Amino acid sequence: MAYGDRNYRDRDQPPREMHKATCSDCGNECEVPFKPTQGKPVYCRDCFRKHAPPRDNNRRGRY
């Protein structure tokens, strides 16, 4: 198993069970890898990107 092999987890773990949900933002149906909890928002892939905090790519390599 090479360090750069990004799919190594796929061989070691069974496929994730996906659950149908309705996006709390746009209302489209989507599938998520967890069982949605009533009262908590669920976002589709596109809306999740809008709500996620921006990634700080400048932290790489700094201690």
C-alpha positions, 0 to 999 in steps of 0.5 A: 500500500503506497502512501500516495494511494488515495483509495486505500481506505476503500479496500479496508472498509465496506461502502458507506450506507447513504441516506436520502435527505432534503437539503435545508438550503435549496430543498433538493433531494440528496444523499448523505453518508449519515442518518439525518437528525430531526432539527439539524440542517442537512445540506447537499454537496453544493450548499455544504460548500457555501456554508463551510468555512473557507479553507486556509491553504497557507497553513501547509508547512508552517509550524 
